[in-house]
Amino acid sequence: MAQVSGSKGSGKSSELAARRDAPVIRKTTRGNMAAALASGKPENQAATLDAYERDKYTPGALGARQALWNTWRRLHENWFGVVVAVLPLTVASIAAVLSQLKAGGYRSPGNYLSRAKYEHLQAHPWNDLLDAEARAGRRSVERGIGPGHQSEEFPILRLQEANIPDEPSEEDCESPVGFADLCILAVFFLLREVEVSLTLASSVFLDTADMTVKLFLPASKADPKALGCSRTWGCICSAFADSFLCPYHAALRQKERIARLFPNPPADLPFFSSILGMAVDKEVIVERIEAAMTMLGLPILGRNGKRLYGGHAFRFAGARFLSRMGIEIRVIALLGR
């Protein structure tokens, strides 16, 4: 029924669409001693260290890390005031912050602890007493909170009922072209939002003879070395009443849209770009998912008021959907990388 294959390190020299949170890809084949020595000159040292520090984390993680540290400092000052310095950490200060996280219903105390410990270690040693309090405090905060929230399953089999237009209106310069086909490819390839929205049109290859679609995924947050991988699906129209849910035909339809809308496409055109040829923001993808759910009469908020769908909605749905189709777990794991 399904022809699925995958390969790691394809050698394809591909990049991602431009977006502020896109993973960094640096093309290099061998070391350049002259460039290395030049970077160590006194006048270049600041820029060299800045680039070194910046790429320790993904662009999206930088803001999250700062938010973690801001929260820790705010809770510390709420408890002690400005009289007691946030650093160095003490047994008392760790207990004070973690107890407030517990009272506030925070689910991931380890993230805050890790961030605070990083700041502490920049100038102060970490000792057994601090470690013991951190471990015990984390257990206290996490006790009894239950499993974390997972995205609701995207109802791919009902997608056609939503009657999603092929192209957004002329006034809508943010939504992706071919959103329904974006959903289909994202579900079948188990793509994260960052992957489906930043994959370039030049990284999608159609074999019309074999009726297959291959996606080159050059990098993601799970691929810091940007080694890249490729995944392939064949035509599976025989499994459905028509070609709507076939990943090969979904890619074919999108290729035809691109050819019509962008006769002379730039090299960095995203496969699912906006009508202006720009990469679509994560928030817009989630909003389009919610709009589709609303068209289907499905809730988009849980009983606690939180959003039911996020950037991993396609990935969660794909794993469950493919399993129900009878795809082997090992193949699903290969697709999910």
C-alpha positions in Angstrom: 0.0 0.0 0.0 2.7 2.5 1.0 6.2 2.9 -0.4 8.2 4.5 2.3 12.0 5.0 2.5 14.5 7.1 4.4 18.1 8.0 4.3 20.5 10.0 6.5 23.2 12.3 5.3 22.0 12.4 1.7 24.7 14.7 0.6 22.1 17.1 -0.8 23.3 20.7 -0.4 20.0 22.2 0.6 18.9 25.0 2.9 15.9 26.2 4.8 13.7 29.1 4.1 14.5 32.4 5.9 12.7 32.9 9.2 13.9 34.4 12.5 13.7 31.0 14.3 15.1 28.9 11.4 17.9 26.5 12.4 21.4 27.7 11.3 23.1 25.9 8.5 26.8 26.6 7.8 28.3 25.1 4.6 31.8 23.9 5.1 33.8 21.0 3.7 37.2 21.3 5.4 38.9 23.4 8.0 40.4 26.8 7.0 43.4 27.6 9.2 43.8 31.1 7.8 40.2 31.9 8.8 40.6 30.3 12.2 43.8 32.3 12.9 42.2 35.6 11.7 39.2 35.0 14.0 41.6 34.9 17.0 43.2 38.3 16.3 42.4 40.9 19.0 40.2 43.0 16.8 38.1 39.9 15.8 37.9 38.1 19.2 34.6 39.7 20.3 32.8 38.8 17.1 34.3 35.3 17.2 33.1 34.7 20.7 29.7 36.2 20.0 29.2 33.7 17.1 30.4 30.8 19.3 28.0 31.7 22.1 25.1 32.4 19.8 25.2 28.9 18.2 25.2 27.0 21.5 21.4 27.1 21.2 18.9 27.3 18.4 17.4 30.7 17.6 14.1 29.7 19.1 15.8 28.4 22.3 17.5 31.7 23.1 14.2 33.5 23.9 13.0 30.5 25.9 16.2 30.4 27.9 15.9 34.1 28.7 12.3 33.6 29.8 13.3 30.8 32.2 15.9 33.0 33.8 13.6 36.0 34.0 11.0 33.8 35.8 13.6 32.5 38.3 14.8 36.0 39.1 11.3 37.3 39.5 10.3 34.6 41.9 13.5 35.1 43.9 12.9 38.8 44.2 9.3 38.2 45.1 10.4 36.1 48.1 13.6 37.9 49.2 13.2 41.4 47.8 16.1 43.1 46.2 18.2 42.8 49.3 19.3 39.2 48.6 21.2 38.7 45.4 19.9 36.1 43.0 23.5 34.7 42.6 25.1 32.7 44.0 22.3 30.2 44.5 21.8 28.9 48.0 19.8 26.0 49.5 17.3 28.6 50.8 16.9 30.4 47.5 16.4 27.2 45.5 13.7 26.1 48.0 12.1 29.5 47.8 11.8 29.6 44.0 10.8 25.9 43.7 8.1 26.2 46.3 6.6 29.1 44.3 6.8 27.1 41.1 4.9 24.3 42.9 2.3 26.7 44.2 1.8 28.1 40.7 1.3 24.7 39.1 4.4 24.8 37.0 5.1 21.5 35.3 8.8 21.7 34.3 10.9 22.7 37.3 13.9 21.0 35.8 14.1 23.6 33.0 14.2 26.5 35.5 16.7 24.7 37.7 19.0 23.9 34.8 18.9 27.5 33.6 19.6 28.9 37.1 22.4 26.4 37.6 24.0 27.5 34.4 24.1 31.1 35.6 25.4 30.0 39.0 28.3 28.0 37.4 29.6 31.0 35.5 31.2 32.3 38.7 30.4 29.9 41.5 31.0 26.2 42.3 28.1 23.7 42.5 28.2 21.6 45.6 26.5 18.6 47.1 24.1 20.6 49.3 22.8 22.6 46.3 22.5 19.4 44.3 20.5 17.6 47.0 18.1 20.5 47.4 17.6 20.8 43.7 16.8 17.1 43.3 14.5 16.9 46.3 12.8 20.2 45.3 12.2 19.0 41.8 10.5 15.8 43.1 8.3 18.0 45.3 7.2 20.2 42.4 6.5 17.3 40.1 4.7 15.1 42.6 1.1 14.3 41.6 0.9 16.6 38.6 0.1 13.8 36.1 1.1 13.6 32.4 1.8 16.7 30.4 -0.5 18.0 27.7 -0.2 16.5 24.3 -1.6 18.1 21.1 -5.0 16.8 20.0 -4.8 14.5 17.0 -5.3 16.4 13.7 -8.3 14.7 12.0 -6.7 14.1 8.6 -9.5 11.9 7.4 -11.9 14.8 7.8 -9.6 17.4 6.2 -11.6 17.5 2.9 -14.7 18.4 4.8 -13.1 21.7 5.9 -13.2 23.0 2.3 -9.9 24.8 2.7 -9.2 27.1 -0.3 -6.2 26.3 -2.4 -4.9 29.9 -2.0 -5.5 32.5 0.6 -7.3 35.7 -0.2 -5.4 38.6 -1.8 -5.7 40.4 1.6 -4.1 37.5 3.5 -0.3 37.9 3.0 0.6 35.6 6.0 -1.2 32.2 5.4 0.4 29.4 3.4 -0.6 28.6 -0.2 -2.0 25.1 -0.4 -2.7 24.6 3.3 -4.7 21.4 2.9 -1.8 19.8 1.0 0.6 21.1 3.7 -1.5 19.2 6.3 -1.3 16.0 4.2 2.4 16.1 3.7 3.1 17.1 7.3 1.0 14.2 8.6 2.5 11.5 6.3 6.1 12.7 6.8 5.5 13.3 10.6 6.8 16.9 10.2 7.3 19.4 12.9 5.9 22.8 12.1 9.4 24.2 11.7 10.2 21.6 9.0 7.1 21.8 6.9 7.1 25.6 6.9 10.8 26.1 6.2 11.4 23.3 3.7 12.3 24.8 0.3 10.5 24.0 -3.0 13.9 23.0 -4.3 14.1 20.3 -1.6 11.0 18.5 -2.7 11.5 16.1 -5.6 8.8 14.3 -7.6 9.4 11.2 -9.7 6.4 11.1 -12.0 7.5 7.8 -13.5 7.6 6.0 -10.1 5.0 8.3 -8.6 7.0 9.2 -5.5 7.8 12.3 -3.6 11.0 12.8 -1.7 11.6 15.5 0.9 15.1 16.6 1.9 15.1 17.9 5.4 18.4 19.7 5.9 18.1 20.5 9.6 15.8 20.7 12.6 16.1 21.3 16.3 16.9 17.6 16.6 19.7 17.9 14.0 22.2 20.5 15.3 24.9 19.4 12.9 22.6 20.0 9.9 23.5 16.5 8.5 20.1 16.4 7.0 18.0 13.4 5.9 15.5 12.5 3.2 12.2 10.7 3.3 10.1 9.2 0.5 6.5 8.3 0.0 5.0 6.6 -3.0 1.5 7.1 -4.4 -1.1 5.5 -2.1 -4.3 6.4 -4.0 -5.3 2.7 -3.9 -5.8 3.1 -0.1 -8.4 5.9 -0.5 -11.4 6.7 -2.7 -9.5 9.4 -4.5 -6.1 11.2 -4.7 -6.9 13.9 -2.1 -5.1 12.2 0.8 -2.2 10.8 -1.3 1.1 12.4 -0.3 2.5 12.1 -3.8 -0.5 13.8 -5.4 -0.5 16.5 -2.6 3.0 17.4 -3.5 2.2 17.3 -7.2 -0.7 19.7 -6.7 1.6 22.1 -4.7 4.3 22.0 -7.3 1.7 23.0 -9.9 0.5 25.9 -7.7 4.0 27.1 -7.3 4.6 27.0 -11.1 1.5 29.0 -11.6 2.0 31.6 -8.9 5.8 31.9 -9.1 6.9 31.4 -12.8 10.4 32.5 -11.9 10.8 31.3 -8.3 13.7 32.4 -6.2 16.1 29.7 -5.0 14.9 30.1 -1.4 11.2 29.9 -2.1 9.5 27.8 0.7 7.4 24.9 -0.7 4.5 26.2 1.4 5.1 29.9 1.2 2.7 32.8 1.7 1.2 34.4 -1.4 4.2 36.8 -1.3 6.7 33.9 -1.4 7.7 34.4 2.3 8.1 31.7 5.0 5.0 31.4 7.1 5.3 32.0 10.9 4.6 29.2 13.4 1.8 31.2 14.9 0.1 31.4 11.5 0.3 27.6 11.0 -1.3 27.0 14.3 -4.0 29.6 13.6 -4.8 27.9 10.3 -5.1 24.5 12.1 -7.5 26.1 14.5 -9.5 27.6 11.7 -9.8 24.2 10.0 -11.0 22.7 13.3 -13.6 25.4 13.7 -14.9 24.6 10.2 -15.2 21.0 11.2 -17.1 22.0 14.4 -14.4 20.8 16.7 -13.2 22.6 19.8 -9.9 24.4 19.8 -9.7 25.0 23.5 -9.6 22.4 26.3 -11.7 22.5 29.5 -8.8 24.4 31.2 -8.9 27.1 28.5 -5.6 26.0 26.9 -5.2 25.6 23.2 -5.6 22.0 22.0 -3.4 22.3 18.9 0.2 23.3 18.6 3.2 23.1 16.2 3.5 19.3 16.7 -0.1 18.6 15.8 0.7 17.0 12.5 3.5 14.9 14.0 1.3 13.5 16.7 -1.5 12.8 14.2 0.8 11.2 11.7 2.2 8.6 14.1 -1.3 7.6 15.2 -2.8 7.7 11.7 0.0 5.6 10.1 -0.2 3.1 12.9 -3.9 2.6 12.2 -3.1 2.2 8.5 -1.0 -0.8 9.4 2.5 0.8 8.8 5.1 -1.0 10.9 6.3 0.8 14.0 9.9 0.7 12.8 8.9 2.5 9.6 7.0 5.2 11.6 10.1 5.6 13.8 12.2 6.1 10.6 9.8 8.7 9.3 9.8 10.5 12.6 13.6 10.7 12.8 
